[in-house]
Amino acid sequence: MEMRTKRLLLREWTDEDLESIALLVSDPRVGRYLSPIGDRAAIEAWINRERENFKSRGYGLLAIERLGAPGFLGFCGLIDVGYQEHFTPAVEISWRLHPDNWGHGYATEAAAAALDFGFKDLNLNQIVANAAVDNVASRRVMERIGMSHDPKDDFDHPLKAADDPLRRQVLYRLAYQDWLREQ
């Protein structure tokens, strides 16, 4: 599975991505608003789960690199929301990019491609995204790709401790009909 945009290649994981993903997720700037993936063994297991997601579901998270300039930028794709909440079951769009790649529009470009895939190829009715309340950068990406936020949908993440400052989450949604109007 791979997707191409004007500037990016979104592709399935290779064994060579292990070191790059380890560097990405260990960067404190990346982890500021996100849950850690874990040590190298956990990262390897995570990559293998993503490979299996494509085999079993037809979607998952993809590695991102620039077209014509190989090198890992981060990842983006669609995943099943792995907890129960008022908006589940749902498919979520997710991304993480190395800080050197922030501010270039790569997250927006990759996320737009993932939305297109979800609606055109998977025939999803809705795609959601969530972020910690203070994660303004991710919220801007959600808005740029056409997602909308209703404060009534905000929630306390059930997998985060009550005293975790990232527990309160904002939820963004994009329905197929709204996406279609923007095309």
C-alpha positions in Angstrom: 0.0 0.0 0.0 1.3 3.4 -0.9 -0.2 6.9 -1.6 1.4 9.8 -3.4 0.7 13.4 -3.0 2.3 16.4 -4.7 5.4 16.2 -2.5 5.0 13.0 -0.4 5.1 9.2 -0.5 3.1 7.5 2.2 4.2 3.8 2.3 4.1 0.7 4.3 6.8 0.1 7.0 10.1 -1.5 6.3 12.5 -3.0 8.8 14.8 -0.1 8.1 12.2 2.3 9.6 12.9 1.0 13.2 15.7 3.4 13.9 13.9 6.4 12.4 10.7 5.7 14.3 12.7 5.2 17.5 14.3 8.7 17.1 10.9 10.2 16.3 9.0 8.9 19.3 11.9 9.6 21.7 12.0 13.3 20.8 10.4 15.1 23.7 8.9 17.7 21.4 7.0 15.0 19.5 5.9 13.3 22.8 4.8 16.6 24.4 1.1 15.8 23.7 1.2 12.1 22.8 1.5 8.8 24.5 4.9 7.1 24.2 5.2 4.0 22.0 7.8 2.5 24.3 11.3 0.9 24.0 12.7 -0.7 20.8 10.9 -4.0 21.3 7.6 -2.1 21.7 8.4 0.0 18.6 9.1 -3.2 16.6 5.9 -4.8 17.8 4.0 -1.5 16.9 5.4 -1.6 13.3 4.4 -5.2 13.0 0.9 -4.4 14.2 0.7 -1.6 11.6 1.7 -4.1 8.9 -1.0 -6.5 10.1 -3.6 -3.7 10.1 -3.1 -3.4 6.4 -3.5 -7.1 5.9 -6.6 -7.5 8.0 -8.3 -4.1 7.7 -6.9 -2.6 4.6 -5.7 0.5 6.4 -3.3 1.7 9.1 -0.5 4.1 9.6 2.1 4.7 6.9 5.6 6.0 6.9 6.0 9.4 5.2 9.0 10.5 3.0 9.4 13.2 0.5 9.1 12.2 -3.2 12.6 12.1 -4.8 14.3 12.6 -1.4 14.1 9.4 0.6 14.2 9.9 4.3 11.7 9.3 7.1 9.6 12.4 7.9 7.1 10.7 10.2 3.9 8.8 9.8 0.2 9.3 9.0 -2.9 7.2 8.4 -6.1 5.8 9.6 -6.6 3.6 12.7 -9.5 2.2 14.7 -10.1 4.1 17.9 -8.9 1.6 20.5 -11.2 2.6 23.4 -14.8 3.1 24.2 -16.2 6.6 24.1 -19.4 8.4 23.0 -18.1 8.6 19.4 -16.9 5.0 19.0 -16.7 2.8 17.2 -14.8 5.1 14.8 -11.9 5.4 12.5 -9.4 8.1 13.5 -6.8 9.9 11.4 -3.4 10.2 13.1 0.0 11.6 12.4 3.4 12.3 13.9 6.2 14.1 12.2 9.8 14.8 13.3 10.1 18.4 14.4 12.6 19.2 11.6 9.6 18.7 9.3 7.1 20.8 11.1 5.8 24.0 9.5 6.1 22.8 5.9 2.5 21.6 5.4 3.5 17.9 5.3 1.1 16.8 8.1 -1.8 18.6 6.3 -0.8 17.1 2.9 -0.4 13.6 4.3 -3.7 13.8 6.3 -5.6 15.0 3.3 -4.4 12.0 1.4 -5.4 9.7 4.2 -8.9 11.3 4.3 -9.3 10.8 0.5 -8.3 7.2 0.9 -10.8 6.7 3.8 -13.7 8.2 2.0 -13.0 7.1 -1.6 -11.5 3.7 -1.1 -12.8 2.5 2.3 -16.2 4.2 1.9 -16.2 5.5 5.5 -19.1 7.6 6.6 -17.0 9.6 9.1 -13.4 10.1 10.2 -12.5 11.5 13.6 -9.4 13.0 15.2 -8.6 14.0 18.7 -5.8 15.9 20.4 -5.0 17.3 23.8 -6.7 20.6 24.3 -3.4 22.5 24.2 -2.1 20.8 21.1 -2.8 23.8 18.8 -0.6 22.6 15.9 -2.6 19.4 15.5 -5.9 21.2 15.9 -4.8 23.5 13.1 -4.1 20.6 10.8 -7.5 19.1 11.6 -9.1 22.4 10.7 -7.1 22.8 7.5 -8.3 19.3 6.3 -11.9 20.3 6.8 -12.7 18.7 10.2 -15.0 20.5 12.6 -15.0 20.8 16.3 -18.0 20.9 18.6 -17.0 21.5 22.3 -19.9 19.2 23.3 -17.8 16.3 21.9 -14.8 17.0 24.0 -14.0 14.2 26.4 -11.6 12.8 29.1 -9.4 10.2 27.4 -10.3 6.9 29.1 -6.7 5.5 28.8 -5.1 8.4 30.6 -5.0 8.8 34.4 -7.2 11.3 36.1 -4.3 13.6 36.9 -2.7 13.4 33.4 -2.6 16.9 32.0 -3.3 15.4 28.5 -6.5 13.6 29.7 -8.8 16.3 28.4 -9.2 15.9 24.6 -10.9 17.8 21.8 -12.7 15.8 19.1 -12.8 16.8 15.5 -15.0 15.1 12.9 -15.4 15.0 9.2 -18.5 13.4 7.6 -18.3 12.0 4.1 -21.0 14.4 2.9 -19.0 17.4 4.2 -15.8 16.1 2.6 -17.6 15.5 -0.7 -18.8 19.2 -0.7 -15.3 20.4 -0.4 -14.0 18.4 -3.4 
